[in-house]
Amino acid sequence: GSISGGCPFHGDGGVRDLLGRTNRDWWPDALQLDILTQQGRSADPMDEKFDYAEAFNTVDYNALKADITALMTDSKEWWPADYGHYGPFFIRMAWHAAGTYRTGDGRGGSSSGQQRFAPLNSWPDNGNLDKARRLLWPIKQKYGKKISWADLFILTGNVAIESMGGPVFGFGGGRADVYEPETVYWGTEEEWVDEGVETRIIPDEGKALENPLAAIQMGLIYVNPEGPGGNPDPLQSARDMRETFARMAMNDEETVALTAGGHAFGKAHGAKPADSFGGAPESEVLALQGFGWLHDEEEIAAGNITTSGIEGAWTPNPTQWGGDYFRLLFKYDYELVESPAGAKQWQPVNPDEEDMAPDARDPSKKVPTMMTTADMALKMDPDYRKISERFRDDQAALDDAFARAWFKLCHRDLGPKACYLGPEVPAEDLIWQDPTPAGTTPSDSDVSSFKSAVLDSGLTVSELVKAAWASASTFRNSDRRGGANGARVRLAPQKDWAANDPEELSKVLGKLDELRGSLSMADAIMLAGAAAVEKAAKDGGFDVHVDVTTGRGDATEEHTDAESFEPLEPFADGFRNYLKTKANVKTEDMLVDKAHLLGLSIPEMTALVGGMRALGAVSHHAEHGDRIGVLTDRPGVLSNDFFTNLLDMGTKWEVVDESGDEEFVGRDRDSGDEKYRATRTDLVFGSNSQLRAISEVYAENGGEKRFVDTFVRAWIKVMDADRFDIRYAKYSG
Ligand code: HEM
């Protein structure tokens, strides 16, 4: 694959805030419901016991699919189906639901139904998909909690493909809805799609696409169909496609198969200039009830619709799967033309009558087909072209490649295969699912003898805690990748990441391997970390049981697409006080970002940072070794010293690297003697008023136990974060 590595958050200089331009910036006048989600009140109408997986497993799956199939050709007057078939429209809906996924942080994607909310409901690229969702409402209403919107989007895409004779590879359900917009960094631009100006890749100016972003402009799923910044240059379009699709884990072959396969269906809409239509749903008037981009009813009936501004179908058979896309792409020369809406697009020169498309409303009428500049890239770019020619000549190869790439697109962020539900889950294991062999649960006596052996091994608390953290902390709630399962921390690339202090890690893993007996390495690493935390708590006067869940299996290199793990490398890990590259957000923002990906609350994040500092579990610092942020004279003891010393007015802090504003020295206020070294990530717990308030709770008399308990709970949460095999075991079979 051609997964791009590179530093998440690394852009072309300048500091931004973590979330970039948010809904509040786009729609300052929108109803502010978030004041009602303070003090831990949830926006979720389902009660806490609601278990979507359980509900999904009771759905009458065949009846549901039959209802969706019937909907495909049940054309509604308020939004008639082109060619009498909604299939292509629904494929675009599903593709755009899944297509926001990005490897850089695992965010975006189809798994929580975010297309219902701003900003995605109003992205220019999602134009008119409000109608697709509204068409589905009667089905959502009928099946209720048994099918989430998120699952319904993807399943409907699948059914659409099937209903037009296209190949599908399978479907896994299990995407539980959320009920509030997820705040995701989508960029900083103040225009959604500012033609010609705000393109994010300009090689001539050394401007590269900022990580983790995966679209060429704000408000687009990937690239501008007319070409970069509206410039109809297929080769530059290929460059943008290659970069953006790589960021959703798609290689060239997958990119070609998906785009050509998708555009075997349907049409683009550009019947009239875009300014003759209303605004996006989030900014429209109340009476429109969540609809945007509204059209005159007569125009809708006549098919005079503008979505992208491009006009026309790609093939003569827009509701039938087949090889016409490539046949036409190579059979004809294409010339640059303008759509009625003024968009640049490509039209076959002198097409034969049978290669014309039907009119979307009147099948007796023939209209020319078209290609977008992005489609032309599949012919003009030399690497894409080779693949396109192969698919043109081998329909079975295209069928297989499209079905697999579509399945990956739609399931990439659902998590490991254990999370897939329903009767259509494919049996085959796929490498991008990060398959891990099943483990066996060790006996209590094996566990306790291993834990004692570890504590007698000479390995320190810090070393053991760091190894366990290195193993588990790659987990991201966003796409549920990473984590301790499979003990991939022993494999490339993880074993070599600077954040993991590779030499120390390899020593620790070597020793654990000697001691583990019949335990898996994955279990051994977790249990060793647990033993270390228990000992450290005991040395601080607290008896705790760090009850991590065993029964993990070990993955091999064969189970592992090493390249696909590269985006999981931490470029900053505040929990270990690690910073590889200063990003274009503040370093403490990176801590919050990581805590969010780990699913931690503010108190959990705070306790983990303070606890890991007390345990001396910080990454080696080139100059200051293991001292940075370790505000204690008894490292290795699980104490609240980090908080008591941070809040102690006897220490005065000053920055020591003015330029970077990253490193600080703490001096005795009277003598001026150096006491501590710390980073921004440490000091933010004293400077930010909210974090300071929590630090006070852990530092005050009687707060030690609360601190230790919260630390242990958060520790177990991180260690067990990826145990979907256990959480989903009851749903399988
Ligand atoms: C429609 C662009 C990839 C499936 C469209 C439209 C544009 C477009 C401009 C017309 C929207 C409208 O005006 O109604 C692109 C670009 C892509 C891309 C630039 C990537 C470089 C894909 C992929 C799929 C897909 C990967 C699915 C696998 C569709 C379908 C339609 C469509 C089915 C027709 C919708 C309808 O008939 O209403 N695409 N697309 N596209 N796209 Fe894509």
Boltz pocket constraint, residues with backbone or C-beta under 6 A from the ligand:
constraints:
  - pocket:
      binder: B
      contacts: [[A, 82], [A, 87], [A, 88], [A, 89], [A, 91], [A, 92], [A, 95], [A, 222], [A, 223], [A, 224], [A, 225], [A, 241], [A, 255], [A, 258], [A, 259], [A, 261], [A, 262], [A, 263], [A, 265], [A, 266], [A, 267], [A, 268], [A, 269], [A, 270], [A, 306], [A, 307], [A, 308], [A, 309], [A, 310], [A, 372], [A, 374], [A, 406]]
      max_distance: 6.0
